[in-house]
Amino acid sequence: MKFFILLLLSKVKMQTYYVNYATGSDANVGSATKPFKTLAKISSGCTVYLHGSYYPNIVLSGLTDVTVLKDGVAKWPERALPTGDTGFHTCYVSLTSCTGVKIAGMSVSQSYFVADATFPKLTGKGVTLNLCAGCVIQNCEIFSFRDNTGWTAAQWNSWANGVAVLITGGTGGNNIFNNHLFNSQGIQLKGNNNLADSNLVENTITDFSGLWSGGNTLSNNVFRNSYRVNGNHNDESQIGPKVSHCNILNNTFVAFTDPNQPFKDLAMQCVGAYDGSSYITIKGNKIYGSHPIGIWCLGGVNNIIDQNEVFICCGQLWDPKRPPSISIQPSKSGGASKGNTVTNNKAPAYQIQTGSVTVQSNNYDTTQKKFVTFA
């Protein structure tokens, strides 16, 4: 009986639909020769090919096992970072209560929007996943406007505001792979158990990334160039408060790469796990900072800080009493840090609360040019 059921399942083919916003009609059958105009008739368990070069808003709700690809892609693509315009334009991607929805190869920007009778106004920016599980955003470029030359602070705040990859709620397992985000607000994970891997994130006006809920992982990403255009005190990556089991692994963080960058952020905090976060692993990262916070854990419990390198960004001159440091300190409310591991790191300084570290070894102070131990 089991073999018979598996045989039947193996013969089930995913439905394929075609959508062409310019020439299609929702009165059509959704075939290659008679495509739909919109995604309104898309159902679970299908592959959708978007023909032409533009679809206003990819908004899906309550769907399971849907793959959305641009025309001409025969199968789910290999992971590859976009090197420019992907060739298919959309203004906004929104998934709500979806499971196993996969989207690849889109260029996502509000700059593409043209109002018409079907979509009279832009309803969002960037990419949002709300209450989703097992969804994938891959090989996309996501931005506000492509060229930021000459932007004023007001323009940065207006145009880049709200442009991010934002995940909220849901059971997790969502994957953000090999995307290029720029002139935006970075990657913000406010749901549990998600992965952001091998993305390039540059030119942001807020934190490069935020892990605001438990079980999230940032790995193998490059984050660079913060623009200080408002009152935000931006972080390269912020964890917490009071979250657990997050990982920041093998990333590169750079506050700014060009000393002549306009609005360069001279006070960008680096990587921080705040106010009672626990079981956090920060490992194998290269961190170029413009603030005395290199890696900080405040009130941290059982966290691991291992094999990281902390540098002073772009050769800035620092007060020798406050170089970027690896620091384990009490929380803002006074809660002690305890049970932490600090091993195999290189940094300009260390500030370690007495009794907060259980395991320590091979930590090198690049200012004093020697290995150090903590009381």
Secondary structure, 3 states (H helix, E strand, C coil): CHHHHHHHHHCCCCEEEEEECCCCCCCCCCCCCCCECCCCCCCCCEEEEEECCECCEEEEECCECEEEEECCCCCCCCCCCCCCCCCCEECEEEEECCECCEEECCEECHHHCCCCCCCCCCCCCCEEEECCECCEEECCEEECCCCCCCCCHHHHHHHCCCCCEEEECCCECCEEECCEEEEECCEEEECCCCEEECCEEEEECCCCEEECCCCCEEECCEEEEEECCCCCCCEEEEECCCCECCEEECCEEECCCCCCCCCECCCCEEEEECCCCECCEEECCEEEECCCEEEEEECCECCEEECCEEEEHHHCCCCCCCCCEEEEECCCCCCCCECEEEECCEECCEEECCCCEEEEECEEECCCCEEECCC
